[in-house]
Amino acid sequence: MGVKVDIGGIRKKISPEAMKRGRYALGNQAMADMNRYVPKRSGGGALRGSAHLNGDHSKIIYQTPYAKAQYYGTNGKVVFRKYSTPGTGKRWDLKANSIHGANWKKAFLRGAGIK
């Protein structure tokens, strides 16, 4: 008597390509959810509009000269305390993660074809 287990479906679901699709779905969902917490000047929005995923979809990049300073809340000389748009501020990723983190997990699983 023997038992045969076909694990071909599991391998397909956790393939590198599936992981890439999952990261892409997660990154896009995270960018969309984080957008409302990213600082924005009245009439501006260049920082929000500069967000994109890197080549392997593992990082969200904000492509403005002042992105790092806004993200950390300081440029090394000045600490930013007052943000013109309510609900925005430094480390917007942490705020968004605490609110939307469960949705990001679901987005990854859907994108990877696991759920």
C-alpha positions, -999 to 999 in steps of 0.1 A, spaced: 0 0 0 13 35 -9 2 70 -7 10 94 -35 10 132 -29 11 156 -58 28 188 -47 30 204 -81 2 229 -72 21 240 -41 53 245 -60 35 266 -86 19 287 -59 52 295 -41 73 298 -73 95 329 -77 71 343 -102 42 339 -78 63 357 -51 70 385 -76 33 389 -84 25 389 -46 51 416 -40 37 436 -68 1 434 -55 13 442 -19 34 471 -31 6 487 -51 -19 482 -22 5 497 3 12 527 -20 -25 533 -24 -32 530 14 -1 551 24 -9 579 0 -33 597 24 -7 598 51 22 612 30 27 650 36 12 672 9 14 709 5 -17 728 -7 -19 725 -44 12 703 -45 14 666 -41 48 660 -58 59 637 -30 28 616 -32 30 615 -70 66 604 -71 59 570 -54 68 539 -74 80 503 -69 116 493 -75 124 467 -102 118 436 -81 88 452 -63 104 449 -29 105 486 -21 84 517 -25 105 546 -36 96 583 -33 116 602 -59 119 637 -47 149 655 -33 131 661 1 115 626 4 140 613 30 137 644 51 99 643 51 99 605 58 122 608 89 108 642 100 142 659 99 169 670 74 196 669 101 192 705 110 155 712 113 128 689 128 95 691 110 66 693 134 38 711 116 24 694 85 -1 715 65 -23 685 56 -41 670 86 -34 633 93 0 634 76 35 633 90 68 614 92 70 576 90 37 574 72 44 537 66 41 529 102 7 547 105 -6 530 74 7 496 84 -11 498 118 -44 506 100 -41 487 67 -16 459 75 -41 431 73 -52 442 39 -16 442 27 -13 406 37 -44 397 18 -32 416 -12 0 396 -12 -18 363 -9 -42 371 -37 -14 384 -59 7 353 -54 -24 331 -61 -24 315 -27 -59 328 -17 
